Amino acid sequence: MNTVIVGERGQITIPKRLRKKYGIKNSQPVIIEDRGGEIVIKPAIAIPTEKLKSMVRKFDDEYIKNIIEEDLLKEGEKEEIKKKWNK
């Protein structure tokens, strides 16, 4: 367990040992979660744009047609989702 001091603007310093253990580097984003009375800090996964582009599948007309045909939503579920997302 480590004790750290919260600065004027709410900042803390994650101990070097923990940054190294979890691969947290300078200026890297982290995720902060409120878990029922605990604050959890964990590394965020960042994927470089160039790598992301190579991972994205191009959606051609045939692929979209297959998705529509395989639609497994029950009657009314589509409308409920659209309503939820204001579409």
C-alpha positions as a Python dict, from the first residue, in 0.01 Angstrom:
ca = {
    (1, 'M'): (0, 0, 0),
    (2, 'N'): (122, 349, -84),
    (3, 'T'): (12, 681, 61),
    (4, 'V'): (22, 983, -168),
    (5, 'I'): (-65, 1349, -116),
    (6, 'V'): (-344, 1507, -321),
    (7, 'G'): (-225, 1839, -463),
    (8, 'E'): (-410, 2169, -486),
    (9, 'R'): (-572, 2079, -819),
    (10, 'G'): (-658, 1722, -718),
    (11, 'Q'): (-346, 1573, -873),
    (12, 'I'): (-158, 1274, -733),
    (13, 'T'): (168, 1108, -832),
    (14, 'I'): (145, 736, -898),
    (15, 'P'): (455, 579, -741),
    (16, 'K'): (727, 489, -992),
    (17, 'R'): (720, 122, -892),
    (18, 'L'): (349, 99, -983),
    (19, 'R'): (386, 301, -1305),
    (20, 'K'): (662, 62, -1415),
    (21, 'K'): (468, -249, -1308),
    (22, 'Y'): (158, -145, -1506),
    (23, 'G'): (340, 18, -1799),
    (24, 'I'): (203, 367, -1737),
    (25, 'K'): (415, 624, -1920),
    (26, 'N'): (426, 1006, -1908),
    (27, 'S'): (123, 1171, -2072),
    (28, 'Q'): (-50, 833, -2115),
    (29, 'P'): (-423, 836, -2044),
    (30, 'V'): (-554, 632, -1752),
    (31, 'I'): (-904, 525, -1656),
    (32, 'I'): (-1040, 627, -1317),
    (33, 'E'): (-1337, 430, -1181),
    (34, 'D'): (-1553, 477, -874),
    (35, 'R'): (-1607, 124, -743),
    (36, 'G'): (-1832, 140, -441),
    (37, 'G'): (-1615, 342, -208),
    (38, 'E'): (-1284, 286, -388),
    (39, 'I'): (-1111, 487, -658),
    (40, 'V'): (-944, 257, -911),
    (41, 'I'): (-681, 384, -1155),
    (42, 'K'): (-580, 163, -1447),
    (43, 'P'): (-396, 214, -1776),
    (44, 'A'): (-615, 305, -2074),
    (45, 'I'): (-556, 113, -2393),
    (46, 'A'): (-459, 352, -2670),
    (47, 'I'): (-439, 227, -3028),
    (48, 'P'): (-240, 445, -3271),
    (49, 'T'): (-455, 573, -3559),
    (50, 'E'): (-240, 400, -3821),
    (51, 'K'): (-288, 62, -3650),
    (52, 'L'): (-660, 125, -3605),
    (53, 'K'): (-704, 193, -3977),
    (54, 'S'): (-551, -145, -4060),
    (55, 'M'): (-789, -315, -3814),
    (56, 'V'): (-1109, -162, -3948),
    (57, 'R'): (-1297, -377, -4195),
    (58, 'K'): (-1432, -209, -4505),
    (59, 'F'): (-1807, -252, -4512),
    (60, 'D'): (-1914, -329, -4866),
    (61, 'D'): (-2276, -357, -4978),
    (62, 'E'): (-2273, -738, -4956),
    (63, 'Y'): (-2147, -733, -4596),
    (64, 'I'): (-2415, -481, -4492),
    (65, 'K'): (-2685, -687, -4669),
    (66, 'N'): (-2576, -998, -4472),
    (67, 'I'): (-2591, -809, -4142),
    (68, 'I'): (-2944, -690, -4218),
    (69, 'E'): (-3054, -1043, -4311),
    (70, 'E'): (-2902, -1185, -3990),
    (71, 'D'): (-3072, -925, -3772),
    (72, 'L'): (-3173, -1112, -3457),
    (73, 'L'): (-3360, -832, -3281),
    (74, 'K'): (-3713, -913, -3177),
    (75, 'E'): (-4011, -706, -3282),
    (76, 'G'): (-4000, -367, -3110),
    (77, 'E'): (-3638, -396, -2992),
    (78, 'K'): (-3507, -190, -3284),
    (79, 'E'): (-3749, 91, -3210),
    (80, 'E'): (-3658, 78, -2841),
    (81, 'I'): (-3287, 108, -2923),
    (82, 'K'): (-3348, 392, -3171),
    (83, 'K'): (-3559, 572, -2912),
    (84, 'K'): (-3286, 529, -2650),
    (85, 'W'): (-3023, 674, -2885),
    (86, 'N'): (-3258, 946, -3019),
    (87, 'K'): (-3237, 827, -3378),
}
